[in-house]
Amino acid sequence: MIQLRTQAPRLWPGMALMCSLIIVTACGGTSTQAIPTPSAGGTLGTSPTAGSPTMSPSAFAAASATARATARATPRPTARTTAAKPQTPSGPRTILGGCQVFPTNNPWNQNVANAPVNPMSATYIAAIDSTKQFLHPDFGSNPTYGIPYTVVPASQKLVPITFNAYGSESNPGPYPVPLNAPVESGSDHHVLVLDSGNCHLYEMYNAQQSGSGWVCASGAVFNLSSNALRPAGWTSADAAGLPILPGLALYNEVASGVINHALRFTVADTQNGFIHPATHQAGVNNPSLPPMGLRLRLAASFSLAGFTGEALAILKALKTYGMIVADNGSSWYISGATDSRWDDNNLDELKSVPGSAFQVVETGPILH
C-alpha cells in the first residue's frame, strides 16, 4: 500500500523557498539509507510534506543583527552557543553510525511519563484539534514518503554550501555531504547527513545539488555529543530551530520494539514563542496556539489494547518520551525516516488515535 501525502506546506509572508540538508557522520559506520543515483540539476519533488522551517520578519531581523558577519568556510562547524538545561537521564539512546544521538540527559532523550501536565494543556490540544483530530504517520513504505538520511565516514569529502535565504542563521560550509545524497521528496527537500567520524549532524532545508556542492535555504550543524542549543532566535532545517534526525521514527528501532527518544511532529498553527530545546518561532500573536518546542505525551490512561507491531512501539514511546512541536504543517503528523520496510497497514493503526488522548507536559517557559 502506498501512502500519499495530503498536507500542504505552510509558508509565512516573505519567506523564500528553503532547502534542508541533514548529514550525520557516524563513528566509522556505514549508511543505513541507500543513496540514489544523482539526477541532473538536483530535480526537486512535487508532493507536499510536513511544514517548512519558517521565520517571521521580526524574528529574522533580530537574528540577523547577531548573526555571523562572514561566510568563511569552516569544516565541521559546531552549531551551538547556548547550553541546554540537563534533564533526568532516561537510559541508553539510539546509536546511529556508531554515534550516540545526544547525551542521555538531553531533552530529546528525557522520559516525560511523570512530568506535570501543563495548565494550558486542554487549550493547546483544542487548537491543534481544530484542523485535524487524529494521529497520522507522515512516512511509510513508499520510498518517496518520509525523510531520508545518510551516514558518511570521517573521510567524506567536504563540499561548498551556498545559502539563498537564511544564511545569517545558518552554519557556514563546507559540509561533508555527498553530491548524490538523497533529498526528501515533496516541498521541504531536507537533506540529513550524519558524519560518523566526528559524530556531527548536518541538516539542510530546501536543498538542491548544484555544481560541486549544494544550494539550500538554511543549514544547521549539531554536535551529537553535546546538549548545547542553537543561538536564540535562530532557525535550523526546521522552523523550531531543532534537529530533525533525532526526532524521526526509524524502522530498525521500531522493529526492535523500543524507541527511547521523543518524536517530531507538526501542527497547523503556532504562536510566536518557543520552549527549549527549540530556539525559533514561526507563529502569530495568539497565546492559545502551541509554541514551537511544546511537548506532548500520550496519556497513561489511553489503552493500547489491540495495537500491534510498529504502531504499538510508536505509541509506547509516545507515552514515555512524547513528541515535540517542530514545524508548521498538518496537525498530528509524526515524522519517520524513509524506509521501504515499513508496514503501511500496521502504521494505519495510528490513525485511530485521537488528539484528545494526548496531554501537554510542562518542560519550561515560553520564550519570545
N, C-alpha and C positions, 0 to 999 in steps of 0.2 A: 504494500500500500504506500502510495506516495502522498505525503502531506504537502499541501500548498500553503504558502504564506498568505495571510489575509490582512495583515496590518499595514498601515501606511506610515512612513517616517514622519516625524514632526520637525518641521523647520521653523526656526524663530526668525523674526524680521531681520533682514540684513545679513542673514547667515549664508555664507558661501558653502558649496558642497564640499564636504571633508572626506579624507581618507584615513583609515586606521590600519596600521601595520603592527602586529604584535609579534615579537621574536623572543623566544626564551632559549638561552643556551644551556643545555643540560650537561651536568658534570660528566663528560665522557659518554653520554648517551647517544642514542640514535632516534630519529624522528618516529613518532607514533602516527603521523599523518602523512600519507603519500603526497609528494609534491608533483603537481600536474605539469604537463609539458607547457612551457611558456607560450603565450599567444602574442602575436604581433601587436604591439602598441598597448598591451595590457587591457584588452577589451573588458568593459565593465558589464556586470549582470544587470538584469532588469526587474527582477521580482523584489518587492519591498521586504525589509526585515525590521527587527525591533529598532526603536528610535535611534537617532544620531546624536553625537556629542554636540551640544549647543551652548551658547552663552548669550546673555543679554548685552546690549550695547554698553550699559553702565559697568557690568562686570568686566567686559573686555577692556574698557578704558582704564579701569582701576588696575587690572592685571598688567596691562601694557606698560604702565608707569613704573612698575617694579621689575619688569621682565628683563631678560638679558639684552644688552645693547649690541652685542656682537653675535655673529652667526658662525664663529670659528668651529672647525671640526674638532670633536673631542671623542676619541674612541672609548666605547663602553661608558658613556656618561651616567652619572647617578641622577636619580630623579627627585631626591628628597632634601628638604631643608628643615622640615618640622617633624618632631618625633611624635609617633602615635602613642596614646595612653595605653600602657600594658594592660592586658586583660588576664583573667584567671586561665592558666593553661588547661587545655581540654584533651590532651593526648597527642599521639602521632599524627602528623599531617601528610597529605598526599605527596609522594615523591615523583617528580617528573624529570626524566633525563638525568637521574642521579642527584637532582636538586630538591631540597625540601621547599615547598611553596610557602614561604614566610615562616617565622618562628612560631612555636606552639602557642605563645601568648599574644599572637597577632589577632586583631578584631575578626578577620575572616575565619579564624580557627576557634573562636570563642563559643563555648557552649552557653546557649541562652535559654535552656529549658526552664530554668528557675529565675530568670530575670523578671523584675517587676513590670507590670503592664503600664504602658504609657497612658496618662489620663485622657489624652486625645485619641485613644485607640478607635473608639466607635466612630468618631468624626472622620478620621482618615480612611477607615475601611469603607464608610459610606461614600466618600469622594471617589475612591478607586472603583467601587461597585457601580458608580453612576454610568459608566460606559460599557463595562463587561462584568459578569458576575461569577465566572468560573476560571479555574486554573487552566493554563494552556502550555504544552511543551513547544517551545519555539525551535525544535530540532527534530530529527527523525532519520530514517534510513536513506532518504533521498540525498545523494552526495552533494547537492547544492543547498541543502537545508541545514542550518546551524552555522556555527562559527569555527572554521578550521584553524589549526595551529601547527607549527613546525618546530622541531627540536634540532639544533645545529651544534657541531663541535666547536671547541675553542679556536680551531684553525679556520673557521668560516671567514671568508674574505669580507672586509668592510667595504660598503658602497656608499656613495653620496646620497643624502636625503634632502629634498627640496620641499619647503612648506609653502602652500599657496593660500593659506587662510589664517591660521593661528600660530604662526612661527614664534611669536613673542611668549607664548605659553607652552612651547614645545622644547624638548631636549634636542640640541643640535646633533647632527650626524657627524661622522658616518655611523651606520648601523650594520651589524652582521646579518643582513637579510639576503637570502638567495634571490637571484633575479627571476627564478621560476617558483617562488614561494606562493602557496595557494592564497587566493583573495576571496573573502566572503562574497557570496552571491547576493544580489539584491542591491539596495541603495547605499548601505553603510561602507561596504568594501574594506572591512577590517583585515589587517594582516597581523598575525601574532607569531612571534619567534622567541623561543627560549634558548639562550646561549648556555649550553651545558658546562662549558669550561669555566665560566665566570658566574654562573647562576644569576644572570640578569635577564629580565623580560623586556622585550621591545614590542611596543604596540603602536600601530598607526591607524588613522581613520581616513576614509575616502582615499585609499592608496591605489596608485597605478604605477606599474613598472615603466620606466622611461629611460632610454639610453643605457648608460652604465649604472643607473641607480633607480631611485623611486621618487615620485612626487606624491605628496599627501597633504591633507588639510592640517593635521596635527600629529604629533608623535610623542610618546612618553616612554621613559625607561625606568624600570623598577628593580631594585636590588632585592632579591628574594631572601637574603639573609638578614634584612633589616625591617624594623617597624616604622621607619620614617615615612612621612607623608609628602605629597607634592606641596609646593608653596600655596599658601592660602589664596583662593581666587583663581587658581589655575585649573584648566580643564585637562583632559588626557585624551585617549581614544574614545572615552565615554564622557557623557555630559557631566557626570558627578565627580570627575577627576580621579576615578577609581581604576584599578587594573581590571582587565576583562577575564583573562585566563583563570585566575584563582576562583572566579565565581561560576565557571561553567560546570555543568554535569558532564562527566567524562564516562564513556562507555565502560572502560576497564574497571573503574571503581564501582560503578553501579552494578556491573555484573558480579562483582565480589560480594555485593550485598551491603557494602558500607561506604557512605560518603561522610567524611569528617571535616566538613567546612560549609560555610554558608553558600547559597546560590545567588546568582544575579537575576533580577527581574525588572520589568519596565511597567510604568503606569502612564496613563494618558496625559495627565496634567500634574504639575508640581508647583510648589510655592518658591519664592525667591530666597531660599535658605538651604543650608546643608548641615549634616551631622557627621562628625568624623567617624570613619576614615575618609569620607567624601570631602572634597576641597572646593567644589564648584557648584553653582546653581544655574538653572536654565528655566526658571519659572516666573510666576506672576505674584503680585502682592495680594495673596489670599491665604491667610493662616489656616484655613480649613483644608487646604490641599497638603499632601505629604511632601516633605522636603527630601532632597537628594540625601542618600545615606540612611534613610529611615529603615529600621529593621523589623521584620515581621516573623512570627513563628506560627506554625500550625498548632492549634490548641490541643493540650494534652487530652481533653475530653473527646476529641474527634476520633471516632472508631476507624481502625484500619482493617477491620474485618472485610474480607472479600477482595482486598487489593493483593496483587501478586507481583513477583519478579522485579523488573526495573522500576515500575511505578511505586511499589512498596518501598524499595530502597530510597527513592527520592523523597517520599512522604515521611519516612523515619528521620531523614536528615533535616527536613523542614520542621519537625518537632524539636529536634535537638539544637541545630545550628541556625535554622531560619533562612531568610532571604533578604537581600538588601536592594533598595531602590537605586538603580544605577543609571537610568536614562528615561527619556520620554518616548513612549511608543504605545503599543497596545497594552491595556491593563491586564495584569496577572500572567503575562507571558514570561516564562522562565527560560533561561538560556542553556544550551548544551553545545558540546563540540560536534562538529560534522563527523559522522561515522556510519558506514553502510550496515553495520551490525545491529543498529537499534531495531527493536521490535515495535513497530508502529501500533499494532493492535494492543500491545500491552501498555504503551505510553498513553493510549487513548483513555485508559482508566483515570488518568489525572484530570481529564476534562469533567469529571463528575464531582470534583472537589470545589465547593463554593467559597467565594471570597469571605463570606461570613464566618467561615471556620478558622480564620486567622485572627491573631492578636498582634498589636503593635507593642514592642517591648522598649523599655527605657534604656538607652545606651549613651546618652549625652545630650548636651544642649544644642539648640538650633543656632547656627552662626549665620551672620549676614554680611 
